[in-house]
Protein backbone atom coordinates (compact mmCIF):
# COMPACT_ATOMS: atom_id res chain seq x y z
CA UNK A 1 0.00 0.00 0.00
CA UNK A 2 1.39 3.36 -0.99
CA UNK A 3 -1.29 5.06 1.07
CA UNK A 4 -4.84 4.26 2.19
CA UNK A 5 -6.19 4.89 -1.33
CA UNK A 6 -3.46 3.44 -3.55
CA UNK A 7 -2.09 -0.09 -3.72
CA UNK A 8 1.08 -1.05 -5.57
CA UNK A 9 0.82 -4.50 -7.18
CA UNK A 10 3.44 -6.97 -8.39
CA UNK A 11 2.52 -7.62 -12.01
CA UNK A 12 3.90 -10.38 -14.26
CA UNK A 13 6.50 -9.43 -16.86
CA UNK A 14 3.91 -9.86 -19.60
CA UNK A 15 2.07 -6.86 -18.14
CA UNK A 16 5.22 -4.75 -17.88
CA UNK A 17 3.75 -1.87 -19.88
CA UNK A 18 0.96 -1.32 -17.35
CA UNK A 19 1.30 1.03 -14.43
CA UNK A 20 1.42 -0.98 -11.22
CA UNK A 21 -0.38 1.47 -8.89
CA UNK A 22 -4.16 1.17 -8.55
CA UNK A 23 -6.89 2.91 -6.61
CA UNK A 24 -8.21 0.55 -3.93
CA UNK A 25 -11.76 1.06 -5.23
CA UNK A 26 -10.66 -0.74 -8.43
CA UNK A 27 -9.44 -3.83 -6.53
CA UNK A 28 -11.35 -6.71 -4.98
CA UNK A 29 -10.47 -9.96 -3.26
CA UNK A 30 -10.70 -13.09 -5.37
CA UNK A 31 -12.20 -16.26 -4.00
CA UNK A 32 -10.75 -19.19 -5.90
CA UNK A 33 -13.25 -21.72 -7.20
CA UNK A 34 -11.43 -24.12 -9.54
CA UNK A 35 -14.60 -26.19 -10.11
CA UNK A 36 -16.09 -23.19 -11.90
CA UNK A 37 -13.45 -23.47 -14.63
CA UNK A 38 -13.31 -27.23 -15.16
CA UNK A 39 -15.72 -27.09 -18.09
CA UNK A 40 -13.66 -24.47 -19.95
CA UNK A 41 -11.37 -25.75 -22.70
CA UNK A 42 -7.64 -25.45 -22.20
CA UNK A 43 -5.92 -22.75 -24.27
CA UNK A 44 -4.40 -23.84 -27.55
CA UNK A 45 -0.66 -24.24 -27.91
CA UNK A 46 1.28 -21.30 -29.28
CA UNK A 47 4.12 -21.27 -31.83
CA UNK A 48 7.59 -22.28 -30.77
CA UNK A 49 8.62 -19.77 -28.17
CA UNK A 50 12.13 -19.54 -26.82
CA UNK A 51 12.24 -17.53 -23.62
CA UNK A 52 13.52 -17.96 -20.08
CA UNK A 53 9.90 -17.98 -18.87
CA UNK A 54 9.11 -21.10 -20.94
CA UNK A 55 10.09 -23.85 -18.52
CA UNK A 56 7.39 -26.40 -19.35
CA UNK A 57 9.69 -28.10 -21.87
CA UNK A 58 7.03 -28.48 -24.56
CA UNK A 59 8.14 -27.71 -28.10
CA UNK A 60 5.53 -27.39 -30.83
CA UNK A 61 6.63 -27.38 -34.45
CA UNK A 62 4.60 -26.13 -37.40
CA UNK A 63 4.04 -29.02 -39.80
CA UNK A 64 2.09 -27.13 -42.46
CA UNK A 65 -0.07 -24.11 -43.18
CA UNK A 66 -3.60 -25.07 -44.17
CA UNK A 67 -5.37 -21.80 -45.01
CA UNK A 68 -4.79 -18.06 -45.06
CA UNK A 69 -7.16 -15.25 -44.03
CA UNK A 70 -7.07 -11.58 -43.03
CA UNK A 71 -8.55 -10.40 -39.75
CA UNK A 72 -8.33 -6.79 -38.58
CA UNK A 73 -5.87 -6.07 -41.40
CA UNK A 74 -3.50 -8.78 -40.19
CA UNK A 75 -2.70 -11.91 -42.14
CA UNK A 76 -3.40 -15.16 -40.29
CA UNK A 77 -2.68 -18.78 -41.10
CA UNK A 78 -4.42 -21.94 -39.98
CA UNK A 79 -1.52 -23.95 -38.58
CA UNK A 80 -1.30 -27.72 -38.31
CA UNK A 81 1.08 -28.67 -35.50
CA UNK A 82 3.41 -31.65 -35.77
CA UNK A 83 2.30 -34.69 -33.73
CA UNK A 84 -1.05 -33.11 -32.82
CA UNK A 85 -4.50 -34.03 -34.21
CA UNK A 86 -6.34 -31.79 -36.69
CA UNK A 87 -8.62 -30.67 -33.87
CA UNK A 88 -5.66 -28.78 -32.40
CA UNK A 89 -5.08 -26.67 -35.54
CA UNK A 90 -5.06 -22.97 -34.66
CA UNK A 91 -5.28 -19.61 -36.42
CA UNK A 92 -2.04 -17.72 -35.77
CA UNK A 93 -1.00 -14.20 -36.72
CA UNK A 94 1.75 -14.16 -39.33
CA UNK A 95 3.89 -11.96 -37.07
CA UNK A 96 3.89 -14.69 -34.40
CA UNK A 97 5.05 -17.52 -36.64
CA UNK A 98 7.09 -16.12 -39.54
CA UNK A 99 10.32 -16.46 -37.54
CA UNK A 100 10.44 -20.24 -37.99
CA UNK A 101 13.35 -21.56 -40.03
CA UNK A 102 11.17 -23.27 -42.64
CA UNK A 103 8.78 -20.31 -43.15
CA UNK A 104 9.51 -19.88 -46.88
CA UNK A 105 9.01 -23.59 -47.46
CA UNK A 106 5.67 -23.51 -45.60
CA UNK A 107 4.44 -20.61 -47.76
CA UNK A 108 5.53 -22.28 -51.02
CA UNK A 109 3.75 -25.46 -49.99
CA UNK A 110 0.54 -23.56 -49.13
CA UNK A 111 0.56 -21.65 -52.44
CA UNK A 112 1.18 -24.85 -54.41
CA UNK A 113 -1.82 -26.55 -52.79
CA UNK A 114 -4.08 -23.54 -53.46
CA UNK A 115 -3.47 -23.70 -57.25
DRENPA-3360 file (N, C-alpha, C; in nm, 2 decimals, always signed):
BEGIN
1 = XXXXXXXX = +0.08/-0.12/+0.00/+0.00/+0.00/+0.00/+0.09/+0.12/+0.00 ~ +0.07/+0.21/-0.10/+0.14/+0.34/-0.10/+0.08/+0.43/+0.00 ~ -0.05/+0.43/+0.00/-0.13/+0.51/+0.11/-0.26/+0.44/+0.12 ~ -0.36/+0.50/+0.20/-0.48/+0.43/+0.22/-0.57/+0.42/+0.09 ~ -0.54/+0.49/-0.01/-0.62/+0.49/-0.13/-0.55/+0.42/-0.25 ~ -0.42/+0.40/-0.24/-0.35/+0.34/-0.35/-0.27/+0.22/-0.31 ~ -0.28/+0.11/-0.39/-0.21/-0.01/-0.37/-0.11/-0.03/-0.49 ~ +0.01/-0.07/-0.46/+0.11/-0.11/-0.56/+0.11/-0.26/-0.57;
9 = XXXXXXXX = +0.09/-0.31/-0.69/+0.08/-0.45/-0.72/+0.21/-0.50/-0.79 ~ +0.24/-0.63/-0.76/+0.34/-0.70/-0.84/+0.28/-0.76/-0.96 ~ +0.31/-0.71/-1.08/+0.25/-0.76/-1.20/+0.35/-0.85/-1.27 ~ +0.30/-0.95/-1.35/+0.39/-1.04/-1.43/+0.46/-0.96/-1.53 ~ +0.57/-1.01/-1.58/+0.65/-0.94/-1.69/+0.57/-0.92/-1.81 ~ +0.47/-1.00/-1.84/+0.39/-0.99/-1.96/+0.30/-0.86/-1.95 ~ +0.29/-0.81/-1.83/+0.21/-0.69/-1.81/+0.30/-0.57/-1.78 ~ +0.42/-0.58/-1.82/+0.52/-0.48/-1.79/+0.49/-0.33/-1.83;
17 = XXXXXXXX = +0.41/-0.32/-1.94/+0.37/-0.19/-1.99/+0.27/-0.12/-1.91 ~ +0.20/-0.19/-1.82/+0.10/-0.13/-1.74/+0.16/-0.07/-1.61 ~ +0.09/+0.04/-1.57/+0.13/+0.10/-1.44/+0.09/+0.01/-1.33 ~ +0.17/+0.00/-1.23/+0.14/-0.10/-1.12/+0.08/-0.04/-1.00 ~ +0.03/+0.09/-1.00/-0.04/+0.15/-0.89/-0.19/+0.16/-0.92 ~ -0.27/+0.12/-0.83/-0.42/+0.12/-0.85/-0.49/+0.18/-0.74 ~ -0.60/+0.24/-0.77/-0.69/+0.29/-0.66/-0.75/+0.17/-0.60 ~ -0.77/+0.17/-0.46/-0.82/+0.05/-0.39/-0.97/+0.03/-0.43;
25 = XXXXXXXX = -1.04/+0.13/-0.48/-1.18/+0.11/-0.52/-1.18/+0.02/-0.65 ~ -1.07/+0.01/-0.72/-1.07/-0.07/-0.84/-1.03/-0.22/-0.81 ~ -0.99/-0.25/-0.69/-0.94/-0.38/-0.65/-1.05/-0.46/-0.57 ~ -1.05/-0.59/-0.58/-1.13/-0.67/-0.50/-1.07/-0.80/-0.47 ~ -1.10/-0.87/-0.36/-1.05/-1.00/-0.33/-1.11/-1.10/-0.42 ~ -1.03/-1.20/-0.45/-1.07/-1.31/-0.54/-1.08/-1.43/-0.45 ~ -1.20/-1.50/-0.47/-1.22/-1.63/-0.40/-1.20/-1.73/-0.51 ~ -1.10/-1.82/-0.49/-1.08/-1.92/-0.59/-1.18/-2.03/-0.59;
33 = XXXXXXXX = -1.23/-2.06/-0.71/-1.33/-2.17/-0.72/-1.29/-2.25/-0.85 ~ -1.19/-2.34/-0.84/-1.14/-2.41/-0.95/-1.25/-2.49/-1.02 ~ -1.35/-2.54/-0.95/-1.46/-2.62/-1.01/-1.54/-2.54/-1.12 ~ -1.54/-2.41/-1.10/-1.61/-2.32/-1.19/-1.55/-2.32/-1.33 ~ -1.42/-2.35/-1.34/-1.35/-2.35/-1.46/-1.32/-2.48/-1.53 ~ -1.36/-2.59/-1.46/-1.33/-2.72/-1.52/-1.39/-2.75/-1.65 ~ -1.51/-2.69/-1.68/-1.57/-2.71/-1.81/-1.51/-2.63/-1.92 ~ -1.43/-2.53/-1.89/-1.37/-2.45/-2.00/-1.25/-2.52/-2.07;
41 = XXXXXXXX = -1.25/-2.51/-2.20/-1.14/-2.57/-2.27/-1.00/-2.51/-2.24 ~ -0.90/-2.59/-2.24/-0.76/-2.54/-2.22/-0.72/-2.46/-2.34 ~ -0.64/-2.36/-2.31/-0.59/-2.28/-2.43/-0.51/-2.36/-2.52 ~ -0.51/-2.32/-2.65/-0.44/-2.38/-2.76/-0.29/-2.36/-2.74 ~ -0.21/-2.44/-2.80/-0.07/-2.42/-2.79/-0.03/-2.31/-2.88 ~ +0.08/-2.24/-2.85/+0.13/-2.13/-2.93/+0.25/-2.17/-3.01 ~ +0.29/-2.09/-3.10/+0.41/-2.13/-3.18/+0.53/-2.15/-3.09 ~ +0.64/-2.21/-3.15/+0.76/-2.23/-3.08/+0.80/-2.10/-3.02;
49 = XXXXXXXX = +0.83/-2.10/-2.89/+0.86/-1.98/-2.82/+0.98/-2.00/-2.73 ~ +1.09/-1.94/-2.76/+1.21/-1.95/-2.68/+1.23/-1.84/-2.59 ~ +1.21/-1.86/-2.46/+1.22/-1.75/-2.36/+1.26/-1.82/-2.23 ~ +1.32/-1.74/-2.14/+1.35/-1.80/-2.01/+1.23/-1.83/-1.93 ~ +1.11/-1.77/-1.96/+0.99/-1.80/-1.89/+0.93/-1.93/-1.93 ~ +0.97/-1.99/-2.04/+0.91/-2.11/-2.09/+0.98/-2.23/-2.03 ~ +0.94/-2.28/-1.92/+1.01/-2.38/-1.85/+0.93/-2.51/-1.86 ~ +0.82/-2.52/-1.93/+0.74/-2.64/-1.94/+0.80/-2.75/-2.02;
57 = XXXXXXXX = +0.90/-2.71/-2.11/+0.97/-2.81/-2.19/+0.90/-2.85/-2.31 ~ +0.78/-2.81/-2.34/+0.70/-2.85/-2.46/+0.75/-2.77/-2.58 ~ +0.77/-2.84/-2.69/+0.81/-2.77/-2.81/+0.71/-2.81/-2.92 ~ +0.65/-2.71/-2.98/+0.55/-2.74/-3.08/+0.61/-2.68/-3.21 ~ +0.61/-2.77/-3.32/+0.66/-2.74/-3.45/+0.55/-2.73/-3.55 ~ +0.56/-2.63/-3.63/+0.46/-2.61/-3.74/+0.49/-2.72/-3.85 ~ +0.39/-2.80/-3.88/+0.40/-2.90/-3.98/+0.36/-2.85/-4.12 ~ +0.25/-2.77/-4.12/+0.21/-2.71/-4.25/+0.11/-2.60/-4.22;
65 = XXXXXXXX = +0.10/-2.51/-4.32/-0.01/-2.41/-4.32/-0.12/-2.46/-4.40 ~ -0.24/-2.45/-4.35/-0.36/-2.51/-4.42/-0.44/-2.40/-4.50 ~ -0.46/-2.29/-4.44/-0.54/-2.18/-4.50/-0.48/-2.05/-4.46 ~ -0.52/-1.94/-4.54/-0.48/-1.81/-4.51/-0.60/-1.72/-4.50 ~ -0.61/-1.62/-4.41/-0.72/-1.52/-4.40/-0.66/-1.39/-4.35 ~ -0.74/-1.29/-4.36/-0.71/-1.16/-4.30/-0.81/-1.12/-4.20 ~ -0.77/-1.08/-4.08/-0.86/-1.04/-3.98/-0.80/-0.91/-3.92 ~ -0.88/-0.81/-3.91/-0.83/-0.68/-3.86/-0.70/-0.63/-3.93;
73 = XXXXXXXX = -0.70/-0.65/-4.06/-0.59/-0.61/-4.14/-0.46/-0.68/-4.11 ~ -0.47/-0.80/-4.05/-0.35/-0.88/-4.02/-0.37/-1.02/-4.08 ~ -0.27/-1.06/-4.15/-0.27/-1.19/-4.21/-0.26/-1.30/-4.11 ~ -0.34/-1.40/-4.12/-0.34/-1.52/-4.03/-0.33/-1.64/-4.11 ~ -0.28/-1.75/-4.05/-0.27/-1.88/-4.11/-0.32/-1.98/-4.02 ~ -0.40/-2.08/-4.07/-0.44/-2.19/-4.00/-0.33/-2.29/-4.00 ~ -0.27/-2.32/-3.88/-0.15/-2.40/-3.86/-0.18/-2.54/-3.81 ~ -0.12/-2.63/-3.88/-0.13/-2.77/-3.83/+0.00/-2.80/-3.76;
81 = XXXXXXXX = -0.01/-2.84/-3.63/+0.11/-2.87/-3.55/+0.15/-3.01/-3.56 ~ +0.28/-3.03/-3.57/+0.34/-3.17/-3.58/+0.30/-3.25/-3.45 ~ +0.26/-3.37/-3.48/+0.23/-3.47/-3.37/+0.10/-3.43/-3.30 ~ +0.02/-3.34/-3.35/-0.11/-3.31/-3.28/-0.22/-3.34/-3.38 ~ -0.34/-3.37/-3.33/-0.45/-3.40/-3.42/-0.50/-3.28/-3.49 ~ -0.58/-3.29/-3.60/-0.63/-3.18/-3.67/-0.72/-3.09/-3.58 ~ -0.78/-3.15/-3.48/-0.86/-3.07/-3.39/-0.78/-2.96/-3.31 ~ -0.65/-2.98/-3.31/-0.57/-2.88/-3.24/-0.51/-2.77/-3.33;
89 = XXXXXXXX = -0.55/-2.77/-3.46/-0.51/-2.67/-3.55/-0.56/-2.53/-3.50 ~ -0.47/-2.43/-3.52/-0.51/-2.30/-3.47/-0.48/-2.19/-3.57 ~ -0.55/-2.08/-3.56/-0.53/-1.96/-3.64/-0.42/-1.88/-3.57 ~ -0.31/-1.85/-3.64/-0.20/-1.77/-3.58/-0.17/-1.65/-3.66 ~ -0.14/-1.54/-3.60/-0.10/-1.42/-3.67/+0.04/-1.45/-3.74 ~ +0.05/-1.40/-3.86/+0.18/-1.42/-3.93/+0.29/-1.37/-3.85 ~ +0.28/-1.25/-3.78/+0.39/-1.20/-3.71/+0.44/-1.29/-3.60 ~ +0.35/-1.38/-3.55/+0.39/-1.47/-3.44/+0.46/-1.59/-3.49;
97 = XXXXXXXX = +0.45/-1.62/-3.62/+0.50/-1.75/-3.66/+0.61/-1.74/-3.78 ~ +0.62/-1.62/-3.84/+0.71/-1.61/-3.95/+0.86/-1.62/-3.92 ~ +0.89/-1.63/-3.79/+1.03/-1.65/-3.75/+1.08/-1.79/-3.77 ~ +1.00/-1.88/-3.79/+1.04/-2.02/-3.80/+1.14/-2.04/-3.92 ~ +1.23/-2.13/-3.90/+1.33/-2.16/-4.00/+1.28/-2.20/-4.14 ~ +1.17/-2.28/-4.14/+1.12/-2.33/-4.26/+1.00/-2.25/-4.31 ~ +0.99/-2.12/-4.28/+0.88/-2.03/-4.31/+0.86/-2.02/-4.47 ~ +0.96/-2.00/-4.54/+0.95/-1.99/-4.69/+0.90/-2.12/-4.75;
105 = XXXXXXXX = +0.95/-2.23/-4.70/+0.90/-2.36/-4.75/+0.75/-2.38/-4.72 ~ +0.71/-2.34/-4.60/+0.57/-2.35/-4.56/+0.48/-2.27/-4.65 ~ +0.52/-2.15/-4.69/+0.44/-2.06/-4.78/+0.44/-2.12/-4.92 ~ +0.55/-2.17/-4.97/+0.55/-2.23/-5.10/+0.46/-2.35/-5.11 ~ +0.46/-2.43/-5.00/+0.38/-2.55/-5.00/+0.23/-2.51/-5.00 ~ +0.19/-2.40/-4.92/+0.05/-2.36/-4.91/+0.01/-2.30/-5.05 ~ +0.09/-2.22/-5.11/+0.06/-2.16/-5.24/+0.04/-2.27/-5.35 ~ +0.13/-2.37/-5.34/+0.12/-2.48/-5.44/-0.01/-2.56/-5.42;
113 = XXX = -0.06/-2.58/-5.30/-0.18/-2.65/-5.28/-0.30/-2.57/-5.32 ~ -0.29/-2.44/-5.31/-0.41/-2.35/-5.35/-0.43/-2.34/-5.50 ~ -0.33/-2.38/-5.58/-0.35/-2.37/-5.72/-0.43/-2.48/-5.78;
% end
